[in-house]
Amino acid sequence: MSVTEKLVSRLPGLGDRIDRKPVVAVIKLHGVITPTPSPLGRGSINLNSVESALTRAFDHERLVAVALQVNSPGGAPTQSALVAERVRQLAARKNVPVIAFCEDVAASGGYWLACAADEIYAHSTSLVGSIGVISAGFGLTGLLERVGVERRVYTAGNNKMRLDPFQNEKPEDVEWLVGLQGQLHKQFVEWVTERRGDRLSEDHDDVFSGEVWTGAAAVERGLVDNLGTLRGVISQRYPDAEIVIAEPRRPLLAKLGVGGGAAVSTLGAGILGAAIQAVEHRATWSRFGL
C-alpha cells in the first residue's frame, strides 16, 4: 500500500473501500529466453531473473488474477519450461486464473511461456507459434590454417567434439543433433497439447510445423483463445480491479554489468559480454522481422 493509501485508509469508509479493491498482477516476460543473465540486467528471461516478479505477483492479498505480458522470440527450452512450471505451481497454490497476452511476438519458447496461462489473448498483428526447435552455427573449416593459426584440442571420449565448427561436418553428428531436436520438439508438442487440449483446431495440420502466424490466424488454429489487449480484457473481466505491475528485484551491481562480489576490473568484460549478447539477441528477434 502506498503512503497516500495508508493516509486515506485512516478515514472512515474510504479505507475499507481501498482495502477491498481487487488486484490483477501483471508479470512482464519480455526478451530472449536464456540461462545467461544479461550483464545489463534487461532483455533476457530465465527463472532466476523472473522469480522475484513471480512471487511478488502471486503474493498480493487481494489477488483475483495474474496476467502474463509475453513479448519473446524464444530461446532456451529448459528455461522456458522452468519458468512455465513455476507459474503453474504458484497458480495452483493461490488458486487464481492466469491470462497471457501476446504482444509483438510469442514464438517458440515465448509461446511455451504463454501456454502456462489458462487463457491466451493476442493482438491481430502479433506473431504467435513457431512450435519447433532450431540450432544454428558456422562452418569455419580451413580458416585457422589460412591465417597461420594452429588449433590444439585434446579430448577423452569419442563424441566430445561433435559438430566442431573448425572441422568438417560428419553425417553421424548431424543425425545426432536432429535426434536431440526431435526429442525436444516432442516435449514441446506434449506441453502445448496438455495446456491447450481440445481448443486446438483439428482442421489445421500445420500447428506443430514450426510455422508462425498472426494473432488472427492463431485464433483459427486454437493457439490463442481470442484477440484482445491486456487493458481491454482486464477492464472488461475485472472492472473494479487495480492493475499492478510486479517488478523483479535487480541488484545495483547487476545494473552496472558486474556480478555480485566481482572486482571492478571485470566491468570491461561485462560490457563486452553485453555487446556480444546484444548481437545474439538481435539475431533472434530478427528471425521474426523485429
N, C-alpha and C positions, 0 to 999 in steps of 0.2 A: 504494500500500500504506500502511495506517495505521501509526502508531507501534507499536501493540500487535502488528500483524502482523510488523513488522520485528524486534521483540524475540523473538517466538515463532519466526520463521524461522531464528534462530540456533541453536535447539535441534535436536539430531539427530532426524531423522524427521518432526517436526511441520512444519518449514519446507517440506519437499518436498511434503507434502500440501496446505498452503495455496497454494503456488505453482502447483499443478496444478489448482486449483479453477476450473472454467469460469465464464464471466461472461455473463449476459444483460443488456445495457444497455437502459435504458428512457428514451425521449425523450417528454417531455410536450408535446403540441401542444394547448394549452388557450387558448381565446379567439377573438375575431373576427379574421379574416384581413384585414389592411390594410397598405398600403405606408407608412402613417404610424405611426411607433413611438409607443407610449403614453408621455406625459410622466411617468407614474408608474412606467414600466418593467414593467408587467404587463397582462394582459388582451388582448394582441394578438399575432398571428402574422405574421411576414414572414421572408424569407430572412435578413436582417441579424440579426434577434433570435434566430433558432434555429441559425444557422450554427455557433456555438461549441459548442452542445449536440450537434449532429450529429457534428462532428469528434471531440469527446470520446467519444461513444458508440462510434463505429466504430474508435477508436484503441486500445481495450483489447486487450492482447496475448493474453489467453485468451478472446477473444470467440467465442461459439458462435451467438448470435442477437441481433437488435435488436428491441425491442418499441416500437411507436408507441402512446402512450396519447392517443387523439383525443377531444377534447371541444370541438367548434366548430360554430357555426351557419352558418359560411361567411363569405363576404366577397369580396375582390378576386380575380378569376380569374387574373391574371398571377402574383400572389404564391403562390396555390395551386399553380400549375404549376411555378414556380421551386423551391419547397420540395420538391414531389414528385419533380422531376427530380434534385434534389441527393441525395435519399435513394437513388434508383436508381443514381446514379453511385457513391456510396460503397459501396452494397451489392455492386455488380459488382466494385469494386476489392478489397474484403475477402472476397468470395465467401461471404457469410453470409446466412441467411434473415432476412427481415423480417416480423414479425407485427403486425398492427394490432388494437387493442382499442377499440371504440366505447363511450364512456361515456354520459352523458346524451343527447348528440346528436352525430351525424357527418353533417351535412346540407350540401348544396350544396358549397361549397369544402371543408368538413370531410370530406365523403365523397371528394372529389378527393384529399385527403391520404391517406385510408385506403387508396385504391387503389394507393398507392405500395408497399404491402406485398404479399408473396407470398400471405399468408392474412389473412382478416379475421374477427374474432370480435366479437360484440355481446352485451349483456345483453338478456334478453327484453323489457325495458321501454325499451331505447334507441330513439331516433328516428334513422332512417337513410334516406338517399336524397336527395330534393329535387334531382334531376339536371335543372336548369333554370337560367334566367337571369332576374334581376329588376332593375328600375330603378324608383325612386320619387322623387317630388318634390311641390311645391306650386304651385298657380296663384295668383299674387298680383296679377292684373290689376286696376288701379284703386286699389290700396291706397295707393301713394305720393301719388296725387292727392288722396285723401280726407284725408290728414294734411298736405297742403301742401308736399310734397317733390317737387322736380323732378329726375329721374334723367337723367344725360347719359352716353351711351356712344358711342364712335366706333370704327369698325372698318374694316379693309381686307380685303376678301374677303366674298362674298355669304353665306357659311354660318357666319360666326364667332359668330352669336348664336342658333344653333338652340336651341329649347326654353327660351328665356329665361323665367324664372318671372314676370317683370313684364310680359310681352307675351302676346297671345292665341296659343293653341296653333295651329300650322299643320299640316294633314294631311300635307304632304310631310316635315315634320320628324319626325312620329310614324312615318311609313313608314321613314325613315332609321334611327331608333332601333331599330325592330323588326328591320330588316335586320341591324344590328350584333348584336343579341341572338341572332338566328338563327345567325350565324357562330360566336359563342362557344358556343352550345348544341351545334352540330355538333362542335366541338373537344372539348367535354366528353364527348359520346357516344362519340367515337372513342377517347378516353383510357380510359373505363370498359370499352369493348369490347375494347381492346387488353389491359388488365390482367386482366379477368375472363374473357374468352374464352368457351368453351363451358360455363362454370359458370353463365352467365346462363340463366334459365329461358325456354324457348320457349312456355310455357303462359300467360305474362302479357305483354300488350302495353302495359302501363302503366309499364314500368320507367323509361322516359325522359320521362315526362309531367311531371316536376317534383313529383310526389307524394312524401310522406314516409311511412315505415312504421315499425312497431315492429320490434324485432330479430327476433322470431319470423316476421313476415311478410317481412322482408328475406331471411331464410334461404330461404323458399319461392321467392323470385324470383332467388336466386343472387347477391344483392348482398353477402351475407356468407356465409362458409363454415359457420359453426356458432355456437351460443350458448356463451358462456363468459366468464370473467373473467381478467384478466392473471395474478394469483397462482395461480388454479386451473389454467389451461392450462400455464403455465411450469413449475409444480411437477410436473405430470404428464409434460410433454415433456422437461424437463431437471431431474430430481430432485436432482442434485448441484450444480446451478448456483447461483451467487451473483447476486442481482438488484441491479443498481447503477443509480441514477438519474443520468442525465447532465444536470447543471445548466448553463444558459447563463451566460456571464460578463456581469455587469452593472456598469458603471462607477458610482462613487458619485454623480456629478452627475446621472446618469440617474434614480437613485432619488429625487433631490430635485426632479425635473422641470426641470432646467436642462441644456441641451445642452452638449457639450464646448466649452470656451472661451467660453461665453456669460457675459455680465455678470450679477451678482446681480440687477440690476434686471429681468431677464427672468423671474424666478421667478413673479411675479404672472401674467404672460401664460401661463406654463407651467401654472399651476394652473387658469386659465380654460380653456385648451385641454383640459386633462384632464377638466374638468367637462362641456364640450361633447361630447367624445369618449365619455365615460361614458354620456351620454344616447343617443348614436347606437348604441353597443354594446348598451345595454339594449333598444333598439327591435329590434335584430337578433335577440337572444335571445328576445324576447317573441313573435316570429312562431311559435315552437315551444312556447309556453306555459311558458317557463322564465324 
